[in-house]
Amino acid sequence: MKQKKAYLSTLKWGAILGVMLAVFELVKMYARRVDYAGAKVLDLALIIGFVLVLYAGIKEFKELYTERLSFAKAFLGCVLISLVGSAILFGYNMLHYAVIEPDGLQKKYEVALDNYHKVIEKDTITQVEMKTYLNRVDSLLKVEQESFSWPDTASSALKQDARKGVGMIYDFFLLKITDKKAVDTADNYKMGNFDTYARRTMVETLALYVEQNENQPSTFYVQQMVQSTCSKMGALNPVEVRFAQNKNRVPHYDMPGRYAAVAALMDLLYGMFFGLFIAMYHYTSKRPASEELAEEEVEEEA
């Protein structure tokens, strides 16, 4: 009978765990609405709460279990608590995202996309990405030259000089961008900074060219072509390119049932993981409660 009570206690603590997980889902909803930046604090609090509930649940299970508590039995208790908690969470999530917050899954997806974008911004641009970017800048310059509206009075020599000037600017720009020897330029090659750095380098290169060739008739046209290209370089931003290529990898749930099932499964796995350590901790005191009580009675008689 006492053994049955021990297993029934796991249902109680599983219900407590499920309510706790549901409350955290509700807290996260309000955190999203107020744009709370401390999501990591909530995650840490959830982990601590998870561990405490499992610990208290197995402690009571051990007190009610009159036989020797094996590691397998303690771990089974953790699994049962986690299973009940996950089932309650599944039901709550179905209700939450179908009734309480119908647009919640879309908001979670938007937050996940924003977090992924921030992760990309901290990365350093790869050699492949830089080569692709520079090739596209070169293509932009060539398209600008081909589509440039020349005045009717422009001679072939003037056009040729302008093309040479644009080529010189790109060559110097290429040399500057690919030179990463200076320590103080390391941050410029972070994905979040590279686009600004590249456009600034192009403008600085153009300014240097104009200063050195201000008396050349072609300089005015070179300046127009390069400035027009600079205004279009933002579309080549490596951050946005990588984000567009990989954003489909960010999980997106459009059905409450699918999200609820995945969330419940993840919490069950977390419970099993934490349960390994909690079961091991309680396993170190293996004597059944009946033996401990008998020992206490002997000490009192003495």
Backbone bond lengths (Angstrom), bond angles and torsions (degrees), N, CA, C in turn:
res aa  C-N    CA-C-N  psi(-1)  N-CA   C-N-CA  omega(-1)  CA-C   N-CA-C  phi
1 M - - - 1.458 - - 1.527 111.45 -
2 K 1.372 114.24 -42.05 1.460 118.03 179.69 1.528 111.45 -66.89
3 Q 1.356 114.53 -33.53 1.456 117.50 178.20 1.520 110.21 -63.32
4 K 1.332 115.58 -38.03 1.466 120.20 178.45 1.517 110.48 -64.28
5 K 1.346 116.75 -39.74 1.464 120.61 177.62 1.531 110.97 -63.13
6 A 1.325 115.54 -35.69 1.463 119.58 179.30 1.524 110.75 -61.79
7 Y 1.337 115.23 -44.62 1.459 118.50 -179.85 1.522 111.73 -72.68
8 L 1.352 116.84 -32.61 1.463 119.30 176.91 1.526 111.06 -66.09
9 S 1.334 116.21 -29.66 1.466 118.76 178.96 1.525 111.89 -63.68
10 T 1.350 115.97 -27.53 1.470 118.58 178.14 1.528 110.87 -67.03
11 L 1.336 116.68 -29.37 1.464 119.66 177.07 1.529 110.03 -66.71
12 K 1.333 115.47 -40.99 1.462 119.21 179.41 1.526 111.20 -62.87
13 W 1.322 115.68 -48.25 1.469 118.56 -178.57 1.528 111.52 -71.51
14 G 1.315 116.84 -28.02 1.460 119.43 173.68 1.513 110.89 -65.50
15 A 1.345 116.35 -39.11 1.467 120.27 177.38 1.526 110.52 -65.30
16 I 1.346 115.62 -40.35 1.470 119.58 177.22 1.529 110.31 -61.78
17 L 1.331 115.88 -43.01 1.469 120.10 178.47 1.520 110.81 -62.59
18 G 1.338 117.06 -44.04 1.461 120.42 -179.90 1.512 112.48 -61.80
19 V 1.333 117.07 -42.22 1.468 120.69 177.99 1.525 110.19 -63.81
20 M 1.337 116.18 -41.33 1.458 119.82 179.06 1.534 110.81 -61.56
21 L 1.323 117.03 -44.85 1.462 120.75 179.84 1.526 111.03 -63.99
22 A 1.327 116.80 -37.89 1.466 120.83 178.40 1.520 110.66 -65.98
23 V 1.331 116.62 -40.38 1.473 120.64 178.72 1.524 110.09 -62.95
24 F 1.324 116.90 -39.91 1.471 119.56 179.33 1.523 110.93 -65.69
25 E 1.332 117.44 -35.88 1.469 119.57 175.54 1.522 110.37 -62.14
26 L 1.318 116.35 -38.86 1.457 120.91 179.27 1.528 110.74 -68.07
27 V 1.334 116.36 -41.47 1.467 120.95 178.36 1.526 110.54 -63.33
28 K 1.333 116.41 -40.59 1.464 120.23 178.76 1.521 111.77 -63.64
29 M 1.338 116.33 -33.79 1.460 119.35 177.62 1.524 110.40 -62.39
30 Y 1.333 116.86 -47.06 1.462 119.93 178.89 1.518 111.36 -67.10
31 A 1.335 117.07 -32.95 1.464 120.63 177.59 1.526 110.76 -63.85
32 R 1.338 117.02 -38.69 1.470 120.17 177.64 1.521 111.13 -66.21
33 R 1.328 115.85 -37.23 1.461 119.90 -177.04 1.526 112.53 -69.40
34 V 1.325 116.58 -33.93 1.478 119.64 179.91 1.517 111.47 -96.21
35 D 1.352 116.02 7.35 1.464 121.98 179.23 1.523 110.85 57.31
36 Y 1.328 115.65 47.58 1.465 121.34 -179.42 1.523 109.79 -71.36
37 A 1.334 115.57 127.76 1.469 120.27 -174.33 1.525 112.64 -89.04
38 G 1.337 118.00 -7.74 1.465 120.35 -175.71 1.512 113.51 -93.25
39 A 1.317 117.24 46.76 1.470 120.79 -179.08 1.525 111.28 -60.85
40 K 1.326 117.15 -33.22 1.460 120.63 -179.84 1.523 111.27 -65.38
41 V 1.337 116.46 -32.75 1.467 120.46 177.98 1.524 109.57 -64.90
42 L 1.341 116.21 -42.43 1.461 120.51 178.36 1.531 110.95 -63.87
43 D 1.317 116.63 -41.17 1.466 120.38 179.09 1.531 110.95 -63.39
44 L 1.342 116.13 -40.95 1.463 120.41 178.95 1.530 110.70 -65.61
45 A 1.340 116.07 -42.03 1.459 120.46 178.42 1.525 110.82 -62.67
46 L 1.315 116.80 -37.93 1.463 120.99 178.78 1.526 111.04 -64.49
47 I 1.323 116.30 -42.73 1.467 120.32 179.39 1.529 110.37 -62.98
48 I 1.347 116.15 -44.81 1.464 120.12 179.81 1.529 110.32 -62.37
49 G 1.332 116.12 -44.69 1.455 119.69 178.61 1.516 112.11 -61.64
50 F 1.319 116.57 -40.84 1.463 122.64 179.00 1.529 109.99 -58.66
51 V 1.329 115.75 -48.80 1.465 120.97 -177.47 1.530 110.87 -65.22
52 L 1.336 116.71 -42.02 1.465 119.95 -178.40 1.526 112.04 -64.35
53 V 1.333 116.58 -40.84 1.460 119.82 179.04 1.525 110.23 -65.05
54 L 1.315 117.82 -44.55 1.462 120.32 178.40 1.525 111.24 -63.10
55 Y 1.327 115.92 -41.09 1.466 119.61 -179.72 1.526 110.57 -62.47
56 A 1.345 116.31 -48.94 1.459 120.54 -179.23 1.523 111.04 -64.47
57 G 1.329 116.74 -38.26 1.455 120.61 -179.86 1.516 112.37 -63.99
58 I 1.329 117.36 -45.03 1.470 120.56 -179.70 1.516 111.05 -73.25
59 K 1.319 117.57 -29.51 1.469 120.80 175.88 1.531 109.77 -61.81
60 E 1.340 115.92 -45.85 1.461 119.46 177.87 1.523 110.60 -67.83
61 F 1.326 116.31 -38.79 1.472 120.79 177.93 1.530 109.77 -58.19
62 K 1.337 117.24 -43.09 1.463 121.67 -179.24 1.525 111.35 -66.10
63 E 1.332 116.06 -36.86 1.471 120.12 -179.77 1.526 111.66 -68.29
64 L 1.320 117.00 -33.08 1.464 121.01 -178.90 1.525 112.66 -87.31
65 Y 1.329 116.60 -20.64 1.464 120.90 -176.91 1.530 108.38 -84.94
66 T 1.334 116.85 110.02 1.468 120.51 -170.69 1.529 113.57 -80.05
67 E 1.296 117.84 -17.37 1.474 119.75 178.07 1.524 109.60 -87.68
68 R 1.315 114.19 178.74 1.453 118.49 177.37 1.536 108.92 -65.24
69 L 1.309 116.29 132.11 1.466 120.80 -178.93 1.524 109.38 -87.26
70 S 1.301 115.95 109.21 1.463 119.98 177.58 1.529 109.59 -83.05
71 F 1.306 114.77 164.24 1.464 119.34 177.15 1.526 110.22 -60.78
72 A 1.336 116.56 -40.29 1.472 120.77 -178.60 1.525 110.90 -62.00
73 K 1.358 116.87 -41.58 1.463 119.77 179.98 1.534 110.74 -67.46
74 A 1.326 117.26 -41.13 1.468 120.63 179.01 1.533 110.33 -63.95
75 F 1.318 115.67 -41.69 1.470 119.22 179.62 1.526 110.60 -67.57
76 L 1.349 116.11 -37.64 1.462 120.09 177.01 1.526 110.45 -60.79
77 G 1.325 116.43 -39.42 1.458 119.93 176.84 1.523 111.72 -60.75
78 C 1.335 116.88 -42.13 1.478 120.95 177.03 1.522 110.95 -62.13
79 V 1.325 115.99 -41.04 1.465 120.12 -179.52 1.529 110.28 -64.97
80 L 1.316 117.24 -42.45 1.462 120.56 -179.73 1.529 111.38 -64.57
81 I 1.329 116.24 -43.41 1.473 119.84 177.30 1.523 110.17 -60.61
82 S 1.324 116.29 -45.96 1.466 120.99 -179.11 1.520 111.48 -65.35
83 L 1.332 116.01 -37.18 1.464 120.44 -179.25 1.526 110.99 -65.72
84 V 1.323 116.94 -44.27 1.464 120.60 178.63 1.529 110.11 -65.50
85 G 1.337 115.88 -43.97 1.465 119.39 178.98 1.513 112.10 -61.49
86 S 1.329 117.08 -40.79 1.467 121.22 179.86 1.525 111.13 -66.91
87 A 1.335 116.97 -36.91 1.463 120.35 178.50 1.528 110.98 -64.94
88 I 1.331 116.19 -41.69 1.474 119.89 177.50 1.516 110.29 -65.37
89 L 1.335 116.23 -41.39 1.461 119.90 178.69 1.527 110.84 -62.57
90 F 1.329 117.10 -39.61 1.464 120.78 177.98 1.531 110.49 -58.00
91 G 1.322 115.82 -47.97 1.456 119.48 179.75 1.518 112.37 -63.45
92 Y 1.329 115.77 -40.78 1.472 118.64 -179.85 1.526 110.93 -65.61
93 N 1.330 117.25 -44.23 1.464 120.02 -179.38 1.525 111.72 -62.08
94 M 1.314 116.35 -37.17 1.466 119.66 176.16 1.528 110.22 -59.19
95 L 1.336 115.75 -43.53 1.461 120.69 178.74 1.523 111.25 -70.40
96 H 1.316 116.02 -42.61 1.471 121.13 -174.92 1.524 111.79 -61.03
97 Y 1.346 116.30 -51.09 1.461 119.66 -173.57 1.527 113.58 -87.99
98 A 1.323 116.04 -4.03 1.472 119.40 174.21 1.525 111.71 -100.25
99 V 1.349 116.69 -27.71 1.463 120.22 -173.97 1.528 112.58 -124.92
100 I 1.330 116.67 -54.71 1.470 120.62 -173.47 1.522 111.85 -69.73
101 E 1.311 117.21 -46.46 1.481 121.78 -176.95 1.534 108.95 -136.45
102 P 1.321 117.85 77.41 1.472 120.60 -177.10 1.530 114.04 -59.82
103 D 1.339 116.53 -30.82 1.474 119.49 179.75 1.518 112.35 -96.00
104 G 1.322 116.96 12.97 1.461 120.88 -176.23 1.514 114.26 -63.74
105 L 1.330 116.99 -39.33 1.464 119.70 -179.05 1.522 111.44 -65.58
106 Q 1.350 116.53 -37.89 1.460 119.83 177.27 1.525 110.63 -66.13
107 K 1.340 116.55 -39.43 1.465 120.36 178.54 1.525 111.03 -65.69
108 K 1.328 116.47 -40.65 1.470 119.73 177.11 1.523 110.44 -62.47
109 Y 1.321 115.90 -37.89 1.468 120.15 179.13 1.528 110.68 -65.59
110 E 1.334 116.09 -42.07 1.459 120.19 179.17 1.523 111.14 -63.74
111 V 1.328 116.83 -39.86 1.462 121.00 177.69 1.533 109.75 -64.77
112 A 1.336 116.37 -41.90 1.465 120.41 179.56 1.528 111.10 -63.99
113 L 1.336 116.69 -39.73 1.464 120.20 177.20 1.518 111.06 -64.00
114 D 1.337 116.34 -42.70 1.462 120.57 179.60 1.519 110.80 -63.51
115 N 1.319 117.28 -40.92 1.469 120.65 178.38 1.525 110.94 -65.63
116 Y 1.343 116.44 -39.34 1.463 119.87 178.57 1.531 110.59 -65.41
117 H 1.342 116.49 -38.41 1.466 120.79 178.35 1.529 110.16 -62.18
118 K 1.333 116.32 -40.28 1.471 120.59 179.88 1.525 111.07 -67.19
119 V 1.317 116.34 -34.68 1.468 120.22 177.09 1.523 110.32 -64.18
120 I 1.331 116.13 -43.34 1.463 120.46 179.59 1.528 110.31 -61.96
121 E 1.326 117.17 -41.03 1.459 121.59 -177.82 1.530 112.04 -58.70
122 K 1.325 117.18 -28.52 1.464 120.95 -178.49 1.518 112.55 -84.59
123 D 1.318 117.20 -14.00 1.466 120.56 179.85 1.523 110.84 -73.20
124 T 1.320 115.61 159.05 1.464 121.64 173.90 1.525 108.75 -92.65
125 I 1.308 116.28 137.92 1.456 120.72 -178.99 1.525 109.98 -62.02
126 T 1.316 117.48 137.79 1.459 121.40 179.96 1.533 110.40 -83.31
127 Q 1.310 115.29 164.80 1.458 120.10 178.65 1.529 110.88 -63.20
128 V 1.318 115.97 -38.39 1.467 119.73 179.33 1.517 110.55 -65.02
129 E 1.328 116.71 -44.13 1.459 120.73 179.78 1.523 111.44 -64.55
130 M 1.329 116.44 -39.13 1.463 119.63 179.12 1.530 110.89 -66.58
131 K 1.334 116.33 -42.88 1.461 119.78 179.07 1.523 110.87 -61.88
132 T 1.324 116.17 -42.98 1.467 120.56 178.01 1.518 110.76 -61.75
133 Y 1.325 116.13 -43.44 1.457 121.15 -179.55 1.531 110.79 -61.83
134 L 1.314 116.71 -47.89 1.471 120.86 -178.00 1.529 111.28 -64.78
135 N 1.322 117.10 -38.10 1.462 119.90 176.92 1.528 111.46 -63.47
136 R 1.328 115.70 -37.08 1.463 119.47 179.21 1.523 111.47 -71.37
137 V 1.323 117.05 -35.11 1.472 119.84 174.95 1.523 109.82 -63.82
138 D 1.326 115.62 -42.24 1.458 120.10 177.96 1.531 110.57 -61.05
139 S 1.327 116.29 -41.86 1.467 120.24 178.48 1.530 111.18 -64.28
140 L 1.335 116.87 -39.46 1.464 120.57 177.34 1.519 111.41 -59.99
141 L 1.328 115.99 -43.98 1.465 120.34 179.45 1.530 111.09 -62.61
142 K 1.315 116.06 -41.20 1.468 119.76 -179.40 1.530 111.25 -67.42
143 V 1.328 116.47 -40.83 1.465 120.06 177.61 1.518 110.04 -63.81
144 E 1.330 116.01 -39.48 1.463 120.36 179.85 1.531 110.77 -63.78
145 Q 1.314 116.05 -39.48 1.466 119.42 178.62 1.529 111.64 -67.21
146 E 1.318 115.76 -40.86 1.467 119.70 -178.21 1.524 112.44 -69.40
147 S 1.328 116.00 -33.87 1.467 119.82 -176.44 1.532 113.20 -97.13
148 F 1.321 116.57 3.19 1.466 120.02 -176.05 1.537 110.34 -66.64
149 S 1.315 115.69 138.03 1.466 121.22 179.91 1.524 109.92 -88.79
150 W 1.292 115.65 98.82 1.463 120.77 179.38 1.532 110.02 -82.73
151 P 1.333 116.55 147.60 1.480 118.76 173.46 1.526 109.75 -69.54
152 D 1.293 116.27 154.99 1.472 120.80 -178.34 1.519 111.95 -60.46
153 T 1.322 116.35 -25.46 1.473 120.39 -176.65 1.528 112.59 -84.00
154 A 1.322 117.56 -4.26 1.468 120.60 -177.16 1.526 110.41 -69.95
155 S 1.312 115.26 128.27 1.465 120.45 -179.09 1.527 110.21 -87.64
156 S 1.304 114.67 165.72 1.469 120.10 177.36 1.520 111.28 -63.20
157 A 1.330 116.44 -36.22 1.463 120.43 179.25 1.528 111.11 -65.03
158 L 1.350 115.67 -39.64 1.463 119.89 178.79 1.524 110.36 -63.67
159 K 1.322 116.46 -44.03 1.461 120.48 179.74 1.528 111.38 -64.36
160 Q 1.325 115.22 -38.30 1.457 119.49 179.32 1.521 111.21 -65.90
161 D 1.346 116.40 -41.89 1.470 120.48 178.18 1.533 110.99 -62.69
162 A 1.338 114.96 -38.83 1.465 118.76 -179.86 1.525 110.51 -65.84
163 R 1.310 117.33 -41.14 1.458 120.81 179.07 1.534 110.60 -63.59
164 K 1.317 115.88 -40.55 1.464 119.64 177.68 1.527 110.58 -63.48
165 G 1.331 115.88 -40.37 1.465 119.99 179.15 1.520 112.07 -63.07
166 V 1.337 116.17 -43.34 1.460 120.11 177.68 1.520 110.40 -63.14
167 G 1.341 116.69 -39.89 1.459 120.69 178.23 1.514 112.12 -63.43
168 M 1.329 116.48 -39.98 1.463 120.34 178.05 1.524 111.22 -63.77
169 I 1.310 115.70 -41.79 1.465 119.92 179.74 1.525 110.47 -63.34
170 Y 1.335 116.33 -43.34 1.466 118.60 179.87 1.518 110.98 -65.87
171 D 1.312 117.88 -40.43 1.465 120.87 -179.76 1.533 111.19 -61.84
172 F 1.316 116.65 -42.33 1.458 120.09 179.52 1.544 109.95 -69.80
173 F 1.324 115.24 -40.52 1.456 120.89 176.83 1.531 110.37 -59.46
174 L 1.337 116.69 -44.50 1.460 121.93 178.91 1.521 111.21 -61.43
175 L 1.340 116.13 -43.43 1.458 121.17 179.84 1.520 111.26 -63.07
176 K 1.319 115.88 -42.38 1.459 120.79 -178.73 1.523 111.70 -67.77
177 I 1.316 117.37 -43.88 1.463 121.36 -176.74 1.525 111.80 -67.04
178 T 1.312 117.41 -37.97 1.469 120.48 -176.28 1.518 113.06 -84.36
179 D 1.335 118.10 -3.96 1.458 121.73 178.43 1.528 108.90 -91.85
180 K 1.333 116.18 102.05 1.464 120.21 -177.11 1.537 111.51 -112.13
181 K 1.307 116.86 29.14 1.459 120.21 -176.46 1.525 112.44 -75.08
182 A 1.309 117.24 -34.40 1.460 120.34 -176.70 1.526 110.40 -68.87
183 V 1.328 116.45 131.87 1.458 121.28 -178.47 1.521 111.22 -64.98
184 D 1.329 116.97 -35.78 1.467 120.59 -175.01 1.532 112.51 -74.20
185 T 1.324 117.49 -2.08 1.469 119.53 179.06 1.528 112.41 -102.35
186 A 1.334 117.90 3.55 1.466 120.82 -175.57 1.522 111.72 -58.76
187 D 1.325 117.32 -41.29 1.468 120.18 -178.48 1.520 112.01 -66.99
188 N 1.325 117.21 -23.78 1.464 119.99 179.56 1.523 112.29 -64.71
189 Y 1.341 116.26 -20.99 1.463 119.99 -177.48 1.520 112.66 -99.09
190 K 1.344 115.82 8.49 1.455 119.22 167.38 1.525 107.63 -70.54
191 M 1.307 117.01 143.06 1.463 120.52 -175.19 1.527 112.29 -57.11
192 G 1.328 115.81 -34.94 1.454 119.14 -178.48 1.508 114.17 -73.35
193 N 1.349 117.02 -18.52 1.470 121.47 -177.36 1.520 113.41 -107.57
194 F 1.327 116.39 -16.14 1.465 119.06 -168.81 1.527 113.12 -64.18
195 D 1.313 118.01 -41.46 1.466 120.34 -178.23 1.523 111.25 -60.61
196 T 1.342 116.36 -45.41 1.470 120.43 178.85 1.519 110.54 -63.62
197 Y 1.332 116.31 -42.16 1.461 121.02 179.74 1.523 111.19 -63.10
198 A 1.309 117.48 -43.53 1.464 121.48 -178.11 1.528 111.05 -64.85
199 R 1.313 116.92 -45.26 1.472 119.45 -179.96 1.525 111.54 -67.52
200 R 1.331 115.67 -36.50 1.473 118.48 177.13 1.528 110.41 -65.34
201 T 1.324 116.42 -39.47 1.468 120.56 178.40 1.519 111.02 -64.24
202 M 1.322 117.15 -39.19 1.455 120.73 178.42 1.528 110.89 -64.31
203 V 1.317 116.81 -42.36 1.470 121.09 179.34 1.529 110.39 -65.77
204 E 1.327 116.28 -42.28 1.470 119.91 179.19 1.523 111.12 -64.89
205 T 1.315 116.37 -39.23 1.467 120.70 177.80 1.524 110.88 -64.41
206 L 1.322 115.44 -42.76 1.467 120.13 177.58 1.529 110.82 -62.33
207 A 1.332 117.18 -43.30 1.464 121.12 -179.80 1.526 110.79 -61.60
208 L 1.326 115.93 -40.18 1.466 120.20 178.45 1.525 110.72 -65.37
209 Y 1.328 116.38 -40.62 1.467 120.58 179.74 1.533 110.34 -65.39
210 V 1.321 116.78 -44.68 1.468 120.49 -179.80 1.523 110.47 -62.42
211 E 1.324 116.73 -40.06 1.468 120.46 179.71 1.518 111.22 -63.24
212 Q 1.329 116.90 -38.35 1.460 120.64 -176.80 1.528 112.91 -84.48
213 N 1.331 117.80 -15.78 1.468 121.27 -176.66 1.526 112.00 -130.23
214 E 1.331 116.31 34.13 1.457 119.29 -175.09 1.534 113.20 -65.66
215 N 1.298 117.55 -21.73 1.467 119.99 -178.46 1.532 113.19 -91.83
216 Q 1.324 116.18 -3.31 1.461 119.93 -179.46 1.542 110.38 -81.84
217 P 1.315 119.58 131.97 1.478 121.81 179.90 1.528 113.03 -59.59
218 S 1.327 116.60 -29.81 1.464 120.21 -176.66 1.536 112.94 -77.90
219 T 1.317 117.23 -14.71 1.472 120.38 -174.80 1.530 111.98 -60.66
220 F 1.317 117.08 -38.76 1.465 121.42 179.84 1.528 110.74 -58.73
221 Y 1.327 117.01 -42.39 1.457 121.49 -177.86 1.530 111.35 -75.31
222 V 1.320 115.36 -36.17 1.464 119.64 175.25 1.528 109.83 -59.46
223 Q 1.309 115.05 -44.39 1.459 120.17 -179.49 1.530 111.48 -61.61
224 Q 1.306 117.09 -41.96 1.463 120.15 179.89 1.527 111.87 -64.16
225 M 1.332 116.33 -44.21 1.464 120.14 -179.05 1.525 112.43 -64.87
226 V 1.334 116.26 -43.21 1.465 120.05 -178.13 1.527 110.55 -70.18
227 Q 1.322 117.44 -40.48 1.463 120.34 178.37 1.531 111.19 -63.05
228 S 1.310 116.53 -39.51 1.465 120.22 177.78 1.528 110.69 -64.42
229 T 1.336 115.89 -39.10 1.461 120.45 177.79 1.532 111.02 -65.18
230 C 1.342 115.91 -41.59 1.473 120.28 179.27 1.528 111.24 -58.45
231 S 1.314 116.55 -38.58 1.461 120.31 -178.56 1.532 112.02 -67.97
232 K 1.323 116.64 -19.39 1.465 120.84 -178.77 1.531 112.86 -101.25
233 M 1.316 117.00 -7.40 1.465 120.34 -176.67 1.530 112.78 -68.18
234 G 1.334 116.83 -23.19 1.461 119.45 179.20 1.510 112.57 -59.96
235 A 1.321 117.28 -28.83 1.477 121.01 179.35 1.530 111.90 -69.65
236 L 1.338 116.65 -12.66 1.462 121.13 -179.08 1.520 112.32 -97.68
237 N 1.324 117.20 4.21 1.462 122.34 -175.25 1.531 110.78 -47.44
238 P 1.347 118.65 118.17 1.473 121.10 -178.10 1.528 113.58 -58.70
239 V 1.337 117.00 -30.05 1.466 119.70 178.19 1.528 109.96 -60.91
240 E 1.324 115.81 -48.88 1.459 120.18 -177.37 1.519 111.50 -69.55
241 V 1.332 116.07 -33.58 1.469 119.97 178.77 1.529 110.29 -64.61
242 R 1.360 116.48 -49.07 1.458 119.48 179.66 1.528 111.29 -66.10
243 F 1.329 116.28 -39.19 1.459 120.70 179.52 1.527 110.59 -61.22
244 A 1.336 116.71 -45.01 1.465 120.82 -179.78 1.529 111.22 -64.39
245 Q 1.328 116.61 -34.23 1.466 120.74 -178.31 1.529 112.54 -74.33
246 N 1.335 116.87 -32.35 1.466 120.29 -170.64 1.525 115.32 -113.96
247 K 1.328 118.87 -2.88 1.466 119.44 -174.43 1.531 112.44 -64.99
248 N 1.331 117.19 -20.73 1.463 119.60 178.02 1.526 112.18 -67.88
249 R 1.341 116.29 -14.51 1.459 119.95 178.30 1.527 112.01 -77.37
250 V 1.331 116.67 -17.57 1.465 120.50 178.42 1.530 107.62 -73.14
251 P 1.345 118.12 123.86 1.476 120.46 -177.55 1.526 112.22 -57.51
252 H 1.314 115.90 135.52 1.472 121.55 178.76 1.520 108.47 -135.86
253 Y 1.315 115.44 120.24 1.462 120.95 -179.38 1.523 108.93 -109.90
254 D 1.314 116.56 122.12 1.466 120.73 179.52 1.523 112.34 -103.74
255 M 1.341 116.89 -3.53 1.460 121.48 178.78 1.525 109.15 -123.17
256 P 1.358 118.22 128.63 1.470 120.84 179.78 1.527 113.17 -55.32
257 G 1.342 116.59 -38.70 1.455 119.78 -178.03 1.511 112.80 -62.71
258 R 1.319 116.17 -39.84 1.469 120.06 -178.75 1.525 110.64 -67.04
259 Y 1.345 115.30 -44.89 1.466 118.87 179.17 1.528 110.40 -64.88
260 A 1.342 116.78 -43.18 1.463 121.13 -178.46 1.523 110.94 -60.84
261 A 1.332 116.98 -39.94 1.468 120.96 -179.91 1.521 111.28 -66.55
262 V 1.335 116.61 -43.95 1.464 120.54 -179.81 1.524 110.58 -66.17
263 A 1.349 117.10 -43.84 1.465 120.73 -179.92 1.530 110.74 -62.50
264 A 1.339 117.01 -41.50 1.461 120.81 179.37 1.527 110.98 -65.26
265 L 1.328 116.37 -41.13 1.463 120.47 179.21 1.525 110.93 -64.49
266 M 1.331 116.99 -42.14 1.460 120.62 179.75 1.525 111.12 -62.95
267 D 1.342 116.80 -42.19 1.461 119.47 178.98 1.529 111.37 -67.34
268 L 1.313 116.83 -34.01 1.460 119.90 175.38 1.530 110.54 -63.96
269 L 1.313 116.70 -42.13 1.468 120.80 178.35 1.522 111.14 -66.16
270 Y 1.340 116.90 -40.27 1.459 119.97 175.92 1.530 110.22 -60.18
271 G 1.344 115.61 -44.39 1.454 119.78 179.78 1.517 111.99 -60.99
272 M 1.324 116.87 -39.51 1.459 120.39 178.47 1.523 111.01 -67.56
273 F 1.343 115.67 -37.64 1.470 119.29 179.84 1.526 110.42 -66.62
274 F 1.344 116.66 -51.37 1.461 119.66 178.64 1.531 110.55 -64.20
275 G 1.334 115.56 -33.16 1.454 120.08 -178.81 1.516 113.32 -61.83
276 L 1.323 117.80 -30.57 1.466 120.89 177.78 1.523 110.88 -57.31
277 F 1.331 116.21 -46.12 1.459 120.90 -176.91 1.529 111.28 -75.18
278 I 1.342 116.07 -38.97 1.460 119.62 -179.60 1.525 110.43 -68.03
279 A 1.328 116.57 -40.52 1.464 120.18 177.42 1.523 110.83 -63.88
280 M 1.307 116.56 -40.03 1.459 120.31 178.43 1.522 111.29 -64.41
281 Y 1.347 115.78 -38.74 1.462 119.95 179.75 1.531 110.30 -63.48
282 H 1.335 117.54 -47.98 1.459 120.69 -178.75 1.532 111.88 -71.83
283 Y 1.307 115.82 -24.75 1.463 119.82 179.83 1.530 111.28 -67.08
284 T 1.327 117.80 -23.46 1.473 120.86 -179.49 1.519 111.82 -65.60
285 S 1.333 117.83 -20.96 1.458 121.89 174.53 1.525 106.82 -112.69
286 K 1.335 115.80 86.31 1.460 120.43 -168.18 1.518 114.30 -88.00
287 R 1.334 118.59 -15.16 1.456 119.12 -173.62 1.520 111.45 -64.95
288 P 1.300 119.85 138.97 1.469 122.20 178.02 1.514 110.85 -68.60
289 A 1.314 114.96 159.82 1.456 120.09 -176.80 1.523 111.54 -61.20
290 S 1.343 118.55 -33.18 1.452 121.71 -178.54 1.523 111.39 -62.31
291 E 1.322 118.35 -38.93 1.459 122.11 178.95 1.521 110.81 -68.33
292 E 1.357 115.97 -41.34 1.460 119.73 -179.62 1.522 110.55 -64.10
293 L 1.349 117.51 -40.64 1.460 121.17 178.59 1.518 110.91 -65.14
294 A 1.325 116.63 -40.73 1.458 120.85 179.04 1.519 110.99 -62.81
295 E 1.316 116.00 -39.84 1.456 120.81 179.63 1.518 111.13 -65.77
296 E 1.348 115.37 -39.75 1.458 119.61 178.72 1.532 110.71 -64.29
297 E 1.344 117.86 -38.08 1.447 122.02 179.98 1.527 110.23 -65.57
298 V 1.334 117.53 -39.17 1.464 121.82 178.22 1.515 110.45 -63.30
299 E 1.341 116.09 -42.21 1.454 119.86 -179.56 1.514 111.23 -65.25
300 E 1.363 117.63 -36.51 1.451 121.33 179.67 1.528 110.68 -67.62
301 E 1.379 117.69 -39.88 1.462 121.18 178.19 1.517 111.97 -65.36
302 A 1.350 115.70 -34.87 1.451 119.61 179.70 1.518 110.59 -69.30
